[in-house]
Amino acid sequence: MKLTPIVMAGGSGTRLWPLSRSRFPKQFLKIASSVSMLQQTVKRTVNLSSEDCMLLCNEEHRFLVAEQLRELNYQNGRIMLEPAGRNTAPAIALAAFDIAEKDGDALMMVMAADHVIENQSAFEKAILNAIPLAGDNKLVTFGIVANSPETGYGYIKRGKMLSDDAFEVERFVEKPNLATAEDYLESGEYYWNSGMFMFKASVYLEALKTNAPEIFQACEAAYKAKSEDFDFIRAGKQEFLQSPDDSIDYAIMEHTTDAVVVPMDAGWSDVGSWSALWEIDKKDGNGNATNGDVILHNTSDCLVHATSRLVSTVGLKDVVIVETKDAVLAAHKDQVQDVKEIVSKLKADERTEFKHHREVYRPWGYYDSIDCGERYQVKRITVKPGAKLSVQMHHHRAEHWIVVSGTAKVTNGDKDILLTENQSTYIPVGVVHALENPGKVDLELIEVQSGSYLGEDDIVRFEDRYGRVKG
C-alpha cells in the first residue's frame, strides 16, 4: 500500500523568539541538531516510504523550504503552497486532493516539520502499527505516551482496545491545568496529542465532506485552480481564501466515529518553548544547556544560547538567555510561555524584530544589515554560485557595491561588467541594474545604500528568475 509522507511546514513558532521570527520560524532553525527541524523531519521519512514526500508551506517560506531540501540533496520533495494560513484541516485537504488524483487508496502520513523525535526505531514501529488500521479506513492519530503532567499539550483519552497497539478514541481534551494533567498521567488512559495522523486520502476527503463541507468545497476549488512553477504547486488563492480556518481535530477528529489512537513512545517533543528545548538539550554537570560562545560562573539549570557574541552569566538559576544579532531575551524558565506577549507587542509596534533577523534569506543567498542611519544603510550581501538577483531599479536610493570576495557580473544601466575583489561600482537612483555570481564560490560584497527612502519595497522588477514580484 502506498504511503506518502506529508510534512506541514507552516506556523510561526512565536514562543521561540528571538531565534524564531515570522519570516524564519522554528522549523527552519538548527537548534536541536546539526540540521534544521524541517530537515530532520524529511530525513525521518526516508525509511518509511519510497513515495515522494509532500511539503505544505506558505508562499512566504517557499524558497526556505526549497533551499533546505537542496541542502539535503533530497530530490523527491513536492512543495504545495498555501495562499494563506487556514490551519491544518484545509492544508491537509490540498495534499489529499493531490494524492487522491493519482490513487485515492494511497495512505497519507501527516506530520509537523517542527517536532523532535529522539527514537527513530520506536517512531517507525508506531507507523507500521498504524498502517493496517488506516488501510481499514480508520482515521489514525498518534498519542504520545505521557511521562510528565504537561499543561502545554492537548490530550487524547483512549477508549476500547482494538489491539495491543491501538485504541478507539474516546475524546480529545484541551490543554489542562496542572491538577488535571496529574490526574491524566496517573490514570494511564491519556496521551499527549502529537498532531500526527495517518489515513487514506479518499477517507480523509470523505470525512471532510461530511463534517466540514465548506472546507471541502473551498479546497476542492482551490486545487482545481492550481498552477505549477519551478518547484512549487500553487493552490488557487481566491478559492482557498473561502475556506474556514479550522484544525483537523475540530473539523474532523472530534466528530468522526472512525478515530483511532496508536500510542507512540519515541522521545517526542514539539519544542514549544525554551524550557522544552532545555529539557531535550545536552547539559553540563550543573544542568546548563549552552550553545555558542558562553562562559558560566555559579550558574545552574539554565539555557544560554549565543549567536553572535560572548554571553557570560554569574549567579543564575532556572533562567533562559537567548542572544541574536539584533535582540536578546532573558526570562525565567517558568515563564517562557509568555514570550508570545513580547512578540505580540513587537508586532503591534510594527518592529522589524517580529518579522525577520538581521540576516535575511533570499532564493539567491542572503544579506546582513550591518548598519543604518537616517539616509543610509549598509549590507553585507552573499550570492550563491550561479544565482542572480532580479533586474531592477529604485526610485529613492542609490547603491555602491564593493566586492569582498568572489566575482560579480554586474549590469549597470547599459553596461555589463565583471568585478573582482576590492573593485566597486556605483548605481545612481533610477538606473536599471542586476547582480549575478558567475563563479564557483560564494560572492560576498558590501552594499552601501543612500537616499530618502531605503525600504525593501522600493524595488521595480523587470525580470526575475524566481518568479517574484516583490521581496
PyMOL commands that set and color helices and strands:
alter all, ss='L'
color gray80, all
select helices_A, chain A and resi 14-16+26-28+37-45+59-71+88-102+120-135+178-187+201-211+213-224+237-240+248-253+274-280+333-348+352-355
alter helices_A, ss='H'
color red, helices_A
select strands_A, chain A and resi 3-8+54-58+78-82+107-112+116-117+139-145+155-163+166-173+190-200+227-229+232-234+259-264+268-269+289-291+294-297+303-306+311-314+319-323+328-332+359-362+365-372+376-383+391-393+397-405+408-412+415-419+424-427+433-436+443-451+460-463
alter strands_A, ss='S'
color yellow, strands_A
deselect
rebuild
show_as cartoon
